[in-house]
Amino acid sequence: MGRSWRFVIAWLSAAVAAVTVSWLGVRLGVAPAITDEAPVAIDANRRYTEVRFGVADALPSSAAPATPRPSHSSPRPRRKPSSAAATRTTTPRPAPSLTSASPSPSPAPPAPDVRPRYRVQSEGGDVIVAYSSTRIDVVGADPLPGYAVTVTRRSDTLVVARLAGPSHASVITLYWNAGPGAQIVEEYGG
């Protein structure tokens, strides 16, 4: 009886070793196929470029276009009282009651946008982008002749700018991922 147990234990050990070696081999061979990112098909009509920006890449504040400020209308000039009105006696006005609403203060002018700006270059033209960790805005565009610019906001930190021409389009995806970045996809007509 003791001898049969040894054969059973030897057989179980060999089976466990075989399953372990097979599992490791399959895991190593299949691991590249089961990653977090979906595989990207190679397209001959597209070219991908990834750009990351640093502090040294920021445009000088004088080169960045200023954001348009709302125009404030000038107050109307006051009319001078006529000489007849100046000779009239004025009656004192009653004091305003405490229950009357006081006029609301005028809104403060918006603070200047001090976010760093970066120029993202593509074959369809350039876009100038203001980046921060909470918001990304396209503040200017310089498309090539014949190209039209459209900007689509996906979220506060994800904006897509498309510079489309007759047989080519540059799609620039602007994002914030631990710093400013952009992905440029050049799409060629075929």
VEXDREN-2710 file (C-alpha; in Angstrom, 1 decimal):
% VEXDREN-2710
k/r/px/py/pz
1/MET/0.0/0.0/0.0
2/GLY/2.9/2.4/0.8
3/ARG/4.3/1.8/-2.6
4/SER/1.1/2.8/-4.5
5/TRP/0.9/6.1/-2.6
6/ARG/4.4/6.9/-3.9
7/PHE/3.2/6.4/-7.5
8/VAL/0.2/8.6/-6.9
9/ILE/2.3/11.4/-5.4
10/ALA/4.8/11.1/-8.2
11/TRP/2.1/11.2/-10.8
12/LEU/0.4/14.3/-9.1
13/SER/3.8/16.1/-8.9
14/ALA/4.5/15.4/-12.6
15/ALA/0.9/16.6/-13.6
16/VAL/1.3/19.8/-11.5
17/ALA/4.7/20.5/-13.1
18/ALA/3.3/20.0/-16.6
19/VAL/0.3/22.3/-16.0
20/THR/2.6/25.0/-14.5
21/VAL/5.0/24.9/-17.4
22/SER/2.2/25.0/-19.9
23/TRP/0.5/27.9/-18.1
24/LEU/3.7/29.9/-18.0
25/GLY/4.4/29.3/-21.7
26/VAL/0.9/30.3/-22.7
27/ARG/0.9/33.3/-20.4
28/LEU/4.2/34.6/-21.9
29/GLY/3.0/34.0/-25.5
30/VAL/-0.5/35.5/-25.0
31/ALA/0.5/38.4/-22.7
32/PRO/1.3/40.9/-25.6
33/ALA/-2.1/40.2/-27.1
34/ILE/-4.1/41.0/-23.9
35/THR/-2.8/44.4/-23.0
36/ASP/-4.8/47.4/-21.8
37/GLU/-4.5/49.3/-25.1
38/ALA/-6.3/48.2/-28.2
39/PRO/-4.0/47.4/-31.1
40/VAL/-3.6/50.1/-33.7
41/ALA/-3.9/49.2/-37.3
42/ILE/-1.2/50.5/-39.6
43/ASP/-2.8/52.9/-42.1
44/ALA/-0.7/54.0/-45.1
45/ASN/-2.8/57.1/-45.4
46/ARG/-2.1/58.4/-41.9
47/ARG/0.9/59.5/-40.0
48/TYR/0.9/59.8/-36.2
49/THR/3.1/62.2/-34.1
50/GLU/3.1/62.6/-30.4
51/VAL/4.3/65.9/-28.9
52/ARG/5.0/66.7/-25.2
53/PHE/5.7/70.3/-24.1
54/GLY/8.0/71.6/-21.4
55/VAL/8.4/75.0/-19.8
56/ALA/11.1/75.9/-22.3
57/ASP/8.7/75.3/-25.2
58/ALA/6.2/78.0/-24.1
59/LEU/5.8/81.0/-26.3
60/PRO/6.9/84.3/-25.0
61/SER/4.0/86.3/-23.7
62/SER/4.5/89.0/-26.4
63/ALA/4.3/86.4/-29.2
64/ALA/1.1/84.9/-27.9
65/PRO/-2.1/86.5/-29.2
66/ALA/-4.0/88.3/-26.5
67/THR/-7.5/87.1/-25.7
68/PRO/-10.1/89.6/-26.9
69/ARG/-11.4/91.6/-24.0
70/PRO/-15.0/92.7/-23.9
71/SER/-15.4/96.3/-24.9
72/HIS/-16.8/98.6/-22.3
73/SER/-19.1/101.2/-23.5
74/SER/-18.1/104.7/-22.4
75/PRO/-20.6/106.4/-20.2
76/ARG/-22.8/109.0/-21.8
77/PRO/-21.5/112.6/-21.5
78/ARG/-23.6/114.6/-19.1
79/ARG/-25.4/117.6/-20.5
80/LYS/-24.6/121.0/-19.1
81/PRO/-27.7/122.6/-17.5
82/SER/-29.1/125.5/-19.4
83/SER/-28.9/128.9/-17.8
84/ALA/-32.7/128.8/-17.2
85/ALA/-32.4/125.5/-15.4
86/ALA/-29.5/127.0/-13.3
87/THR/-31.7/129.8/-12.0
88/ARG/-34.4/127.5/-10.8
89/THR/-34.5/126.7/-7.2
90/THR/-34.2/123.1/-6.3
91/THR/-36.3/121.3/-3.8
92/PRO/-34.5/118.9/-1.5
93/ARG/-35.1/115.3/-2.3
94/PRO/-36.3/112.9/0.4
95/ALA/-33.7/110.6/1.8
96/PRO/-33.8/107.1/0.4
97/SER/-35.4/104.6/2.7
98/LEU/-33.4/101.7/4.1
99/THR/-35.5/99.2/2.3
100/SER/-34.6/100.3/-1.1
101/ALA/-32.1/98.1/-3.0
102/SER/-28.7/99.5/-3.6
103/PRO/-27.3/99.2/-7.1
104/SER/-25.2/96.2/-7.7
105/PRO/-21.5/96.8/-8.2
106/SER/-20.3/96.6/-11.7
107/PRO/-18.5/93.3/-12.5
108/ALA/-14.8/93.3/-12.2
109/PRO/-12.9/93.0/-15.5
110/PRO/-11.8/89.5/-16.2
111/ALA/-8.3/88.6/-15.0
112/PRO/-5.7/88.3/-17.7
113/ASP/-5.1/84.8/-19.0
114/VAL/-1.6/83.9/-17.8
115/ARG/-1.6/80.2/-18.9
116/PRO/1.5/79.2/-20.9
117/ARG/0.8/79.1/-24.7
118/TYR/2.3/76.6/-27.1
119/ARG/2.5/76.5/-30.9
120/VAL/1.5/73.1/-32.3
121/GLN/2.7/72.7/-35.8
122/SER/1.2/70.4/-38.4
123/GLU/1.2/70.1/-42.2
124/GLY/-2.1/71.9/-42.4
125/GLY/-1.0/74.9/-40.4
126/ASP/-0.4/75.8/-36.7
127/VAL/-2.6/76.3/-33.7
128/ILE/-1.7/78.2/-30.6
129/VAL/-3.0/76.6/-27.4
130/ALA/-3.3/77.9/-23.8
131/TYR/-2.7/75.0/-21.4
132/SER/-3.4/74.4/-17.7
133/SER/-4.2/71.3/-15.7
134/THR/-7.9/72.3/-15.5
135/ARG/-8.6/73.8/-19.0
136/ILE/-7.2/73.8/-22.5
137/ASP/-8.2/76.5/-25.1
138/VAL/-7.2/77.1/-28.7
139/VAL/-6.5/80.8/-28.7
140/GLY/-5.3/81.2/-32.2
141/ALA/-4.9/79.4/-35.5
142/ASP/-2.7/79.9/-38.6
143/PRO/-4.0/77.5/-41.3
144/LEU/-2.3/77.2/-44.7
145/PRO/-4.2/78.8/-47.6
146/GLY/-7.2/76.5/-48.6
147/TYR/-7.4/75.0/-45.1
148/ALA/-10.4/75.4/-42.7
149/VAL/-10.1/75.1/-39.0
150/THR/-12.7/73.5/-36.7
151/VAL/-12.3/73.1/-33.0
152/THR/-14.3/70.6/-30.9
153/ARG/-14.2/70.5/-27.1
154/ARG/-14.5/66.9/-25.7
155/SER/-13.9/68.0/-22.1
156/ASP/-12.1/70.8/-20.3
157/THR/-8.8/69.0/-20.8
158/LEU/-9.4/67.4/-24.2
159/VAL/-9.8/69.5/-27.4
160/VAL/-9.6/68.5/-31.0
161/ALA/-8.6/70.9/-33.7
162/ARG/-9.0/69.9/-37.4
163/LEU/-7.3/71.7/-40.2
164/ALA/-8.9/70.4/-43.3
165/GLY/-7.8/71.0/-46.9
166/PRO/-8.7/69.7/-50.3
167/SER/-6.9/66.3/-50.1
168/HIS/-5.3/66.4/-46.6
169/ALA/-6.4/67.0/-43.0
170/SER/-4.4/67.6/-39.9
171/VAL/-6.2/66.4/-36.8
172/ILE/-4.6/67.7/-33.6
173/THR/-5.8/66.3/-30.3
174/LEU/-4.7/68.5/-27.4
175/TYR/-4.7/67.0/-23.9
176/TRP/-3.3/67.3/-20.4
177/ASN/-1.7/64.2/-19.0
178/ALA/0.7/65.2/-16.2
179/GLY/1.6/68.0/-18.5
180/PRO/0.6/69.5/-21.9
181/GLY/0.7/67.3/-24.9
182/ALA/-0.7/66.8/-28.4
183/GLN/-1.2/64.0/-30.8
184/ILE/-1.1/65.0/-34.5
185/VAL/-2.6/62.8/-37.1
186/GLU/-1.9/63.7/-40.8
187/GLU/-4.7/62.2/-42.9
188/TYR/-3.9/62.0/-46.7
189/GLY/-6.5/61.5/-49.3
190/GLY/-6.1/58.5/-51.5
END
